[in-house]
């Protein structure tokens, strides 16, 4: 997330968000696809960045599988929760548009329902940063809302979140322009989310 209104909304509804999204069953197949791809290249002890980690649910899953995990987010209450949920992972407050990691720091980068908060204008530079911090052949997973243009949040009272929507072909082109090789891009069963797996 990047804009102040989005960060402010997540901070104000952090507990409600955790209650609403605590069931991770729907995300599990995507987690398995990502980990399979990472482990094919980097083995069972990979370095994974959870970009826009939220309350740390997937950070915990990756750490429990034996990987070294660093989660980043801009919402302080999410980071506090993440440290409790995933004590074996490391966490930092960081803007995904300006990753403060050395080049080739990670074997995998997971950005599920987070990259969509980056404006379309900032998206190419953000993807370039994702590519920079990955090892050659490192895996990048993006899951973004499907559609055209932008939309605002409507789940919470005074929901100030902003979302950038993507069509599969648009997202694929943008990722390829950042020097990734796209392995797959498809819609989830509901048709609401575009899921893309690529390699640096």
Buried (B, 14 or more C-beta within 10 A) or exposed (E): BBBEBBBBBBBBBBEEBBEEBEEEEEBEEBBEBBBEBBBEBBEEEBBBBBBBBBBBBBBBBBBEBEBBBBBBBBBEBBBBBBBEBBEEBBBEEBBBEEBEBEEBBBBBBBBBBBBBBBEEEBBBEBBEBBBBBBBEEBBBBBBBBBBEEEBEBEEBEEBBBBBBBBBBEEBBEBBEEBEBEBBEBEEBEEEEBBBBBBBB
